[in-house]
């Protein structure tokens, strides 16, 4: 392990503190990068390579916009941080969907339209779980190679 890799491995758990609000920065940077990509004729069907992904600030944001992102970094600790952050995002989204479903199901007078909405939310929950499982599988299989191809 060289000095650069050691530096970034040690920085990884603190990297998001470099931003006033990391999640907002992730969204803002993704919007800026997406506009640049669109200006050059690329849409969300483009595959993006983030060569020094760090903790995923751009990768996670672009993936949230629908891009297929391959992210790599020399720091295993930073790739582990990407994994942790994806977990946080997933569980937050999952809890929000589960709570919305529970609230709607608790209503005694559910219309057919509301039943359809509940079914749609339950389908979104299944899709979210499948996407997260796929992402985490790829993180585990690729982190040892220093490549993360998971934030699709």
N, C-alpha and C positions, 0 to 999 in steps of 0.2 A: 504494500500500500504506500503510495507516494504522499508527499506533503499536501498536494492539492486535494486528493481524495480524502485524506484525514481532515483537512479543514472543512470540507463540505459535509462530511459525516458528522462532525462536531456541531456544525451550524444547523443541521436539519431540524432538530426539535425547536429551534428558536427562529427559524427563517421567516415564518409568518408574522413575527413581531416587528419585522422591518417595515410592515405596512400598518397604517393607522387602522384599517379595516380590511383584512385579507380577503374576505368573501366579496366585498364590494369591489376591491381591486381586481379580483378574478373576473367578475362580470364586466367591469369597465374595459379591462384589457381585451377580453374576448370580443366585445362589441367593436372596439377599434380595429383589432386584427381581422375580424369578419368583414368590416367595410373595406379594408385594404385588399383582402382576398377577392371580394366581389368586384372591386375596381379593376382587378387584373383578370377578371373572367372566371373566377372559381366560385362554385357554390358549395353547399354542404355535402355534395357527393364527392368532393375532393378529399383525398387522404392527406393528412397533415403529419409531418415529422417534426417533433420538438426535440432537437438534438441535445439540449442541456436543460431538461425539464425542471430541475430543482424539485420543489414540492408540488409541482403541477399547476402553478398559477395560471399559465396560459392553456395548458392541456385540458385541465378540468373545465375551464370556462368555455373553450371551443367545443369540447364534447357536449356540454350542456346545450349548446346551440345546434347540435346535430352533426357536427363534423366527426369523421373517423380519425382518431389521433393515435399515432405511435409516438411514445415518449421514451427517451433514454437519458441516462445520466451516469456519470462515473461513480456516484455516491449511492451505495446500497441503502444507507440510512435515509437519503432523500426519497428514494423509491418506496421505502417502507412508510414514509410520511405521506406520500401520495395515496398509498393503500389505506392508511388511517383516515385521511381526509375523505376519500371516497366512501368509507364506512360511515363517517359522520353524516355526510350528505344523504346517503341511502336511508339510514335510520330516521333521520329527521323527516324525509319525504314519506317514508313508510308510516311513521306515527301520525302524520297529518292526514294521510289517506284513511288509515284505520279509524281515527277519531271522526272524520267526516262521515264514514260509513256507519259507525255506531250511532251517531246523532240522528242520521236519517232513519235508521232501523228502529230507533226508540220511539219515533213518531207513530202513534196509534192509527192515524188516518193517512196512510200512504197511498198516493194516487199511482196509476199505472206509469205515468211519466216519471215519478220519483223512483219507482221500482226499476225503471230502465236506467236512471241515473246511478242508482246503487250498483246495478249490474255492470255499468260502464266503469265505475270506480273500482269495483272488485277486479275487473279485467286489467285496469291500469296497475293495480297492486301486483297482480301476477306478472305482468310485463316488467315492472320495476324489480321484482325479486329475481326474475330470469336474467335481466341485464346485469344486476349486481353480481349474481353467481358467476356469470360469464366473465365479468371484469376481474373478480377476485381470483378465479382459476387462472386467468392469463397473467395476473400479477405474480402469483406464486410460481408459475412455470417459467416466467421470464426474468424475474428479479435477479436471479443468480447470474444471468448473462449480462446484467446491466441494461437491459432493455425492457420497457414497459409498453406493451401493446394492448391496452385494456380499456382506455377511456373512450369507448365507441358510442 
